[in-house]
Amino acid sequence: MNDRQSPPVLIIGAHRSGTTATARALELVGLQIGQHLDSHGEPRALQKLHEDYLRRVGAAWYNPQPFLKWIQTPEGKLDCISYLRTNVRRDFARIFGYRFNPKGLWLRARLNFGAQWGWKEPRTTLFASAWLEIFPGARIVHVVRDAHAAASSIRGRELKFQAAGDPPTPNLADLNYCRQLVQTYFIAGERLADSANYQQLQFEELQANPPAMLERLANFCGLHATTRQLAGAAASIRPSRR
C-alpha cells in the first residue's frame, strides 16, 4: 500500500447477488483482482480477515447485526479501521490475493504504476465504511439482484452443503431469514450511495444488456477497455434463467 497506487474498486453486494460474474467480467476488461483466489474470485485471506473481526464482536457473515451496531459507534468504527489498516500494512500481498512468485511480483509492481485494481468479497459490503477511511478514493460497485432470487440461492446453496454432510449454518435453511439477510446487505451497501464514487448495478440489467452495462461500468472504474475486451466480458455474462 503506497501513494503511487490507484484507489481500489470495491465490488460489494449480498452473497449470491451476481458479484462473482461482475468481478470476472471486470477482470476481463482490465481490472486487476489478484491471482490467489477461490472459485468465486475472492482472496481467502481477505475472507478470513473479515470473518475473524466479525467473530470478535459476536457476528458472522450470516449474522451481521452485532457488527453493524458496533461499527456505527465511534469506538467501533475506529477499532475496525485500525484492525484493517494494521493488517493491510503488514500483509498487503497475501490479503489481496497476490502470490510470492514472478507473476505475483509483476502484478504488484503494476500497482506502483497506477494499474486499476480492486477486489470482490461480499463481507466488504459490511466493512465498506471502514475501507473507505483507508482508501478514501475507492470506487464502489454495488451489485444488486432481485432479493427473492438472491435469498433462494443462499438457501439452495445451504441445503446443498447440508446434503453433502456439512454442518448447518444457523438460519440459512429459512427462506425468510435469507431474505432479511439480503436486505441487510442491501441497506449496508446503500449507505454509501451519497458518495461520488458509488455506482449501483442491477444484476438483471447486466444480464439483459451486457455490452452497454459493462462499457458504462468499465468507464466508471477508470478502465480503458478495447472493443474486443468488452465483447469477451459481455460473452461471460450468462442470461437470466426465466
N, C-alpha and C positions, 0 to 999 in steps of 0.2 A: 504494500500500500504506500504510494508516494504521490507527490504533487503532479507528476507527469502523466498519470493515468487519467483517462476519461472517466467521468462518473458512470457507474454501472446502470444497467437496465434490470429492474426487479420485476420478474413475471410472477404475479400473485393471483390468487383466486382459491376457492374451496377445492378440496380434493375431488377428483373426477369431474372437473369443470372444463376440460379441454386445454389445460395449461401445458400438458406434455406435447400435444400436437402443435400448439402455438410456439413453444420453445424450439421444437425441432425445425419448424418452418423458418423461424428467425435465424436459426443457426445456418440454414441453407442459403440465406441471403446475407450472411456475413457476421452475425453476432457470435462472439466467442463465449462459450458457456462451460469451458473446462473440458477435460478429457477423461478423468477417472470418475465416471458417473454410473448410476444404477440404470436399470432398464427403462426407467421413467425420465431419464435425463437429469437426475438430481445427484449432487455430491453427498455421499453418505456421511461424511464428516460434518457437513452443514446440518443435515437432518439430526445428527446426534447433538450438535451444539445447541440447536433449538430445543430438542426434546429434553436434554439434561436440565436446561433452565426451567422449562415448563414443570418438570418433576420437582424441582427445587421449591416451587411455590404451590405445589399440590395440584398441578394441572397436567394436561396431556393434549395432544392434537385433537383428540375426540372429546375432550372436556376442557375447553379453553377459558371458561368463565373466570376461574380463580386468577389466572394470569391477566386477563383483560382488566379485572378490577385492580390488580396490583400495579399494572403499568400505567394506569390512569392517576395514580398518586405520584406526587413529586419524588418521594423516596424510591418508589418502584421504578419510575422512568430512569432516574439517574443510575440505579443499580443495574438495570438491564443494559443501558448504554455502556457502562463501564465493563460489564461482563463481555459484551460483544467486541468492544474495541480492544480489550486486553487480548482476547483470543485471536482476533484477526491480525494484530501486530505480531503476535508470537508465531502464528502458524497459517499465514495467508494462503500459501500454495495448497496445502492439504485441505483446508476448509472449503476452498472453491474448486477443488477437483483437478489440480494440476499435479502430474506425476513428476518425480525427480529423475527424468530421463531426457535424452536430447530433444524430443518433441515438446515435452513439458517446459523445458528451459527456453525453447524457442517461443512457445506461446506466451510465457510470462514476459519474455523480452519484448514481444509485440505490444504488451500493455504499456510499456515505457515509451512507446512511440504513438500512443493515442488510439490503439485498436479499440473498437467498440466491444464491450464485454458485459457480462451480467450473469444471472443465474435464475433458476426456477426451482422453487421448493415451497409447497403450499403453506407451511408454517410461517414463511416470511410475511404472509398476509397479517398475521397476528403481531409480528415484530417490526412491521414496516416503519412505524413512527420512530423507533429507536435506530433502525438502519439509516433513516434519513438524517439523523444527527451525525452519523459517521460519514455518510456520503451525501452531503446536502444537495448536490446537483443531480442526484439519481433520477432516472425516468421510471415511472411506474406504469406497467402494462397490467391492467386489472381484467382478467378473463372471467366473464360471467356466462353461466349456462342456465338453461331452464332449471329451476330449483327442484322440480319433481324428478327430472331426468338425472340430475346430479345425485340427489338423495337415493334414488333407486339403484344407481350404480354403486354408491358406497355400500348400501345394504347387500346388493348382489355379490360384491367382492367379499364382504364379510362372511356371507353364507358359504361361499366357495371355499374360503380359508378354513372355516369350521368343518366343512365336509372332508377337507384334506387332512384333518386331525389337529389343526391349530387351536389353541385355547381361545375362547370367545373374547372379543373386545367389548367392554361394557357398553350396552345400549345400542350397538350398531345393527342388531337384528331388528330393531324397531324403526319402521319407516318414518314415523312422525318425529322421532328423535333425530334421525338423519336429516329431515327437512329443517328442523330447528338449527342443526349444526351448520348446514349450508347457509342459512340466513345469518347466523352469527359471523361467519367468514365474510359474507357479502357486506354486512354493516361495517366490519373492521376495515375492509378494503375501501369502502365508500367514504370513510373518514378522511381519506387523502384526496378527495375529489376537488378540493379547493386549490390544490397545487397546480401551478402552471405546467408541471412535468407529469401530469396524470392523464392517462388515456384508458378509457373503459372499452373493452372489446366484447361484444356479444358473440359467443362462440358459434351460435346457429347462423349468424350473418357471415362469419368467416367461412363456414361450410357451404353456404349458399353462393358466395361470390369470392372465392379465394384470391384471384388476381388483384382485384381492386382493393380488397381489405388488406392484403399483405403489402401492397405498394404504399398504402397510407401508413401502415404500421412501421414499415422499414424507414420511411421518411421521419416519422416521429422518433424512432430510435437512433437517428443520425447515420443510417446505413445507406451507402451508395450502391444499391443493388442493380445488377445488369438485368436486361430483359430475360436472358437465359436463366439467371439465378431465380428470378421471380417465377418463371414458368415451372422450374423444378420444385420450388417451395409450394406453389399452388397445387401441383400434382400430388404432393404428400398429404394434403388435407382430404380425408375421406368424407364424402357427403353424409348427411344425417340419415339414420335409418328410420323410415316412417312406419 
